Amino acid sequence: MTGISILVIAKIFALIGLGIYIIFALVIVRQVNLMVATIEVGFEFFIKIIAWAHLIFAIFVFITALLIL
């Protein structure tokens, strides 16, 4: 059987979903920066580090999936 298999379609949807998750992680970084500019609680740096680490990890997972799938 030739053509597009269900496995290829599943891989494409997984990569699209991970791409959307990267966009979500970018929104989180933006929202954290806006929150830190508005509210001062004393541990803004730690919150920013967590948001950026989340974005970096999301990009890492996307690249890993791109290479593996």
C-alpha positions in Angstrom: 0.0 0.0 0.0 1.4 3.4 -1.0 0.5 6.9 0.1 0.2 8.5 3.5 -0.1 6.1 6.4 -1.8 6.7 9.7 1.5 6.7 11.4 2.8 9.6 9.3 -0.4 11.6 10.0 0.0 10.9 13.8 3.6 12.2 13.6 2.5 15.3 11.8 -0.2 16.0 14.4 2.3 15.4 17.2 4.7 17.9 15.8 1.9 20.5 15.2 0.8 20.0 18.8 4.3 20.5 20.1 4.6 23.7 17.9 1.4 25.0 19.5 2.8 24.2 22.9 5.9 26.3 22.1 3.5 29.2 21.3 1.8 28.6 24.7 5.2 28.7 26.4 6.0 32.0 24.7 2.7 33.4 26.0 3.6 32.2 29.5 7.0 34.0 29.3 5.2 37.2 28.2 2.6 37.0 30.9 5.2 36.4 33.6 7.1 39.5 32.4 3.9 41.5 32.6 3.0 40.1 36.0 6.5 40.9 37.4 6.3 44.4 36.0 3.0 44.9 37.8 3.4 43.1 41.1 6.5 43.0 43.3 6.6 40.0 45.7 10.4 39.6 46.1 11.1 36.5 44.0 10.5 37.8 40.5 13.8 36.5 39.3 12.9 32.9 40.3 9.6 33.1 38.5 11.2 34.4 35.4 13.8 31.6 35.4 11.0 29.0 35.7 9.1 30.6 32.7 12.3 30.7 30.6 13.3 27.1 31.6 9.8 26.0 30.6 10.2 27.6 27.1 13.6 26.2 26.6 12.4 22.7 27.6 9.4 23.0 25.2 11.8 23.9 22.4 14.1 21.0 23.3 11.2 18.5 23.3 10.1 19.8 19.9 13.6 19.5 18.4 13.9 16.0 19.9 10.6 14.9 18.5 11.5 16.4 15.1 14.7 14.3 15.1 13.1 11.1 16.5 9.9 11.1 14.6 
